[in-house]
Amino acid sequence: MWFCYPSSPRKLAMTVAFFASGAALFAVGMHLSYLNVAPQQARTKARNDFVKERLRQKQGK
């Protein structure tokens, strides 16, 4: 089943354009998310290291 109703070429072009723009926005979001992974991992590691060191100090080791 290709179309449920007769469509005009203009509607088809609009559908393709909206799909392409949505895919482009999704790709940009994925790219920006990928760029921010390393700094977030570094902050998490630094926080974990700080907490571990703090607990060692409190336990007297």
C-alpha positions as CSV (number, residue, x, y, z in Angstrom):
1,M,0.0,0.0,0.0
2,W,1.8,3.1,-1.2
3,F,-0.6,5.9,-0.6
4,C,-4.0,5.9,1.1
5,Y,-5.1,8.9,-0.9
6,P,-4.2,10.6,-4.2
7,S,-1.3,13.0,-3.5
8,S,0.0,15.8,-5.5
9,P,3.7,16.2,-6.4
10,R,3.8,19.3,-4.3
11,K,2.7,17.4,-1.2
12,L,5.2,14.7,-1.9
13,A,8.0,17.3,-2.2
14,M,6.9,18.9,1.1
15,T,7.0,15.5,2.8
16,V,10.4,14.7,1.5
17,A,11.7,18.2,2.5
18,F,10.3,17.8,6.0
19,F,11.8,14.4,6.4
20,A,15.2,15.6,5.1
21,S,15.2,18.6,7.5
22,G,14.2,16.3,10.4
23,A,17.0,13.9,9.6
24,A,19.4,16.8,9.3
25,L,18.4,18.1,12.7
26,F,18.7,14.6,14.2
27,A,22.2,14.2,12.7
28,V,23.4,17.6,14.1
29,G,22.1,16.6,17.5
30,M,23.9,13.3,17.4
31,H,27.1,15.1,16.3
32,L,26.9,17.6,19.2
33,S,26.2,14.8,21.6
34,Y,29.2,12.8,20.4
35,L,31.4,15.9,20.8
36,N,30.3,16.3,24.5
37,V,30.9,12.7,25.5
38,A,34.6,13.0,26.4
39,P,34.3,16.1,28.7
40,Q,31.3,14.5,30.5
41,Q,33.3,11.3,31.0
42,A,36.3,13.3,32.3
43,R,34.1,15.1,34.8
44,T,32.6,11.8,36.0
45,K,36.0,10.2,36.4
46,A,37.4,13.2,38.3
47,R,34.3,13.2,40.6
48,N,34.7,9.5,41.3
49,D,38.4,9.8,42.0
50,F,37.7,12.7,44.4
51,V,35.0,10.7,46.2
52,K,37.3,7.6,46.5
53,E,40.2,9.7,47.8
54,R,37.9,11.5,50.3
55,L,36.6,8.1,51.6
56,R,40.2,6.8,51.9
57,Q,41.1,9.9,54.0
58,K,38.1,9.4,56.3
59,Q,39.0,5.8,56.8
60,G,42.6,6.7,57.6
61,K,44.2,4.7,54.8
